[in-house]
Amino acid sequence: MYTPYTTEQFASLQKAQIDSLLTLAHTAFAGMERLAALNLDTARSLLEDGAGSARTLLSAPDLQTLVTLQGSLVQPTADKLAAWSRSAYEIGASTRDELGKTLDARISEASQTLDASLDALVKQAPAGTEAATGASVSALKSALGAASVAYATFSKTARQVGDQLDSQLAPTAKPAPKARKAA
């Protein structure tokens, strides 16, 4: 009778699965925490700037000064929003990369473990069933190989999309052009 895993091996495999899931969850939560902190800091800063801008505008002695002040107050807000956008994108991209590395490593490890288990199954097949077992295992390995190629293609495509986004968003890393002052 074939027993691919002892109780200890099965428990170890389950522990590795839990550890992988926890790593993924911690990575995702760390990204969400960074994004939440960025959002709160940006909102706090914009609120303070908005109150300061309102005070400045209310202190304008005439319409010409008000228009001049208003034009000069737009640029700092636009710069902060552009900085927020860049930071949010960087947080998302780094989180995506970390999750991808963890998933790739885990899938590779699982594939190797499954391959070794299938080889052990063929070696421990009852006498006279080696050919049928070997054929079944070969078919399963072929299907797993095709799934692995499909995952690698998907992963490569996802990385290319991420790289394309990076290159398209790179121009936004420049500061916004200065607002023209009203005449």
C-alpha positions as CSV (number, residue, x, y, z in Angstrom):
1,M,0.0,0.0,0.0
2,Y,1.3,3.4,-0.9
3,T,1.4,6.1,1.8
4,P,2.9,9.2,0.4
5,Y,3.3,11.0,3.7
6,T,3.8,10.1,7.2
7,T,1.9,12.0,9.9
8,E,4.9,14.2,10.6
9,Q,5.4,14.9,6.9
10,F,1.7,15.8,6.4
11,A,1.8,18.1,9.5
12,S,5.0,19.7,8.2
13,L,3.4,20.3,4.8
14,Q,0.3,21.9,6.4
15,K,2.5,24.1,8.6
16,A,4.4,25.2,5.5
17,Q,1.0,26.1,3.8
18,I,-0.1,28.1,6.8
19,D,3.2,29.9,7.0
20,S,2.9,30.8,3.3
21,L,-0.6,32.1,3.7
22,L,0.5,34.1,6.7
23,T,3.4,35.6,4.7
24,L,1.0,36.6,2.0
25,A,-1.4,38.1,4.5
26,H,1.3,40.0,6.3
27,T,2.6,41.4,3.0
28,A,-0.9,42.5,1.9
29,F,-1.6,44.1,5.3
30,A,1.7,45.9,5.4
31,G,0.9,47.4,2.0
32,M,-2.6,48.4,3.2
33,E,-1.1,49.9,6.3
34,R,1.4,51.9,4.3
35,L,-1.4,53.1,2.0
36,A,-3.7,54.0,4.9
37,A,-0.9,56.0,6.6
38,L,-0.1,57.8,3.3
39,N,-3.8,58.7,2.9
40,L,-4.2,59.9,6.4
41,D,-1.0,62.0,6.2
42,T,-2.0,63.5,2.9
43,A,-5.6,64.2,4.1
44,R,-4.2,65.9,7.3
45,S,-1.8,68.0,5.3
46,L,-4.4,69.0,2.7
47,L,-6.8,69.9,5.5
48,E,-4.2,72.1,7.2
49,D,-3.2,73.7,3.9
50,G,-6.8,74.3,3.0
51,A,-7.5,76.1,6.3
52,G,-4.3,78.2,5.9
53,S,-5.3,79.0,2.3
54,A,-8.8,80.1,3.4
55,R,-7.3,82.4,6.0
56,T,-4.9,83.8,3.5
57,L,-7.6,84.4,1.0
58,L,-9.9,86.0,3.6
59,S,-7.2,88.4,4.5
60,A,-6.9,89.8,0.9
61,P,-7.6,93.6,1.0
62,D,-8.8,93.8,-2.6
63,L,-9.9,91.7,-5.6
64,Q,-6.6,91.9,-7.4
65,T,-4.7,90.6,-4.3
66,L,-7.3,87.8,-3.9
67,V,-6.8,86.6,-7.5
68,T,-3.0,86.7,-7.2
69,L,-3.2,84.8,-3.9
70,Q,-5.6,82.2,-5.3
71,G,-3.3,81.5,-8.2
72,S,-0.3,81.0,-5.9
73,L,-2.2,78.6,-3.6
74,V,-3.1,76.1,-6.3
75,Q,0.4,74.9,-7.0
76,P,1.3,73.5,-3.6
77,T,-2.0,71.4,-3.6
78,A,-1.3,70.1,-7.1
79,D,2.2,69.1,-6.0
80,K,1.0,67.3,-2.9
81,L,-1.6,65.4,-5.0
82,A,1.0,64.4,-7.5
83,A,3.3,63.2,-4.7
84,W,0.5,61.3,-3.2
85,S,-0.2,59.6,-6.6
86,R,3.4,58.6,-7.0
87,S,3.7,57.3,-3.4
88,A,0.4,55.3,-3.7
89,Y,1.6,53.7,-7.0
90,E,5.0,52.8,-5.4
91,I,3.3,51.2,-2.4
92,G,1.0,49.2,-4.8
93,A,3.9,48.2,-7.0
94,S,6.2,47.1,-4.2
95,T,3.4,45.1,-2.6
96,R,2.6,43.4,-5.9
97,D,6.2,42.5,-6.4
98,E,6.6,41.1,-2.9
99,L,3.4,39.0,-3.3
100,G,4.6,37.8,-6.7
101,K,7.9,36.6,-5.3
102,T,6.3,34.8,-2.4
103,L,3.7,33.1,-4.7
104,D,6.4,32.1,-7.3
105,A,8.6,30.6,-4.6
106,R,5.7,28.7,-3.0
107,I,4.4,27.4,-6.4
108,S,7.9,26.2,-7.3
109,E,8.3,24.4,-3.9
110,A,4.9,22.8,-4.2
111,S,5.7,21.6,-7.7
112,Q,8.9,20.0,-6.6
113,T,7.2,18.3,-3.7
114,L,4.4,17.0,-5.9
115,D,6.9,15.7,-8.4
116,A,8.9,13.9,-5.7
117,S,5.7,12.4,-4.3
118,L,4.6,11.1,-7.8
119,D,8.0,9.5,-8.3
120,A,7.7,7.8,-4.9
121,L,4.2,6.6,-5.9
122,V,5.7,4.9,-9.0
123,K,8.5,3.3,-7.0
124,Q,6.1,1.9,-4.5
125,A,3.5,0.6,-6.9
126,P,2.4,-3.0,-6.4
127,A,4.0,-5.6,-8.5
128,G,2.5,-5.8,-12.0
129,T,1.0,-2.3,-11.9
130,E,4.2,-0.3,-12.6
131,A,3.4,0.3,-16.2
132,A,-0.2,1.6,-15.5
133,T,0.9,3.6,-12.6
134,G,3.8,5.0,-14.5
135,A,1.6,6.0,-17.4
136,S,-0.9,7.6,-15.0
137,V,1.9,9.5,-13.3
138,S,3.4,10.6,-16.6
139,A,0.0,11.9,-17.7
140,L,-0.4,13.8,-14.5
141,K,3.1,15.2,-14.7
142,S,2.4,16.3,-18.3
143,A,-0.8,18.1,-17.1
144,L,1.1,19.7,-14.2
145,G,3.8,20.7,-16.6
146,A,1.3,22.4,-18.9
147,A,-0.3,24.2,-15.8
148,S,3.2,25.3,-14.8
149,V,3.9,26.7,-18.3
150,A,0.5,28.5,-18.2
151,Y,1.3,30.0,-14.8
152,A,4.7,31.1,-15.9
153,T,3.2,32.7,-19.0
154,F,0.5,34.4,-16.9
155,S,3.1,35.6,-14.4
156,K,5.4,36.9,-17.1
157,T,2.5,38.8,-18.8
158,A,1.5,40.3,-15.4
159,R,5.1,41.5,-14.9
160,Q,5.2,43.0,-18.4
161,V,1.9,44.8,-17.7
162,G,3.4,46.1,-14.5
163,D,6.5,47.2,-16.3
164,Q,4.4,48.9,-18.9
165,L,2.5,50.7,-16.2
166,D,5.7,51.8,-14.6
167,S,7.1,53.2,-17.8
168,Q,3.8,55.0,-18.6
169,L,3.5,56.5,-15.1
170,A,7.2,57.5,-15.0
171,P,6.4,60.9,-16.6
172,T,4.1,61.6,-13.6
173,A,7.1,61.5,-11.4
174,K,8.0,65.1,-12.6
175,P,6.5,67.9,-10.6
176,A,3.5,69.7,-12.0
177,P,4.2,72.8,-14.0
178,K,4.0,76.0,-12.0
179,A,0.8,77.8,-12.2
180,R,0.8,81.1,-14.0
181,K,0.3,84.2,-11.9
182,A,-2.8,86.3,-12.7
183,A,-2.0,89.7,-14.2
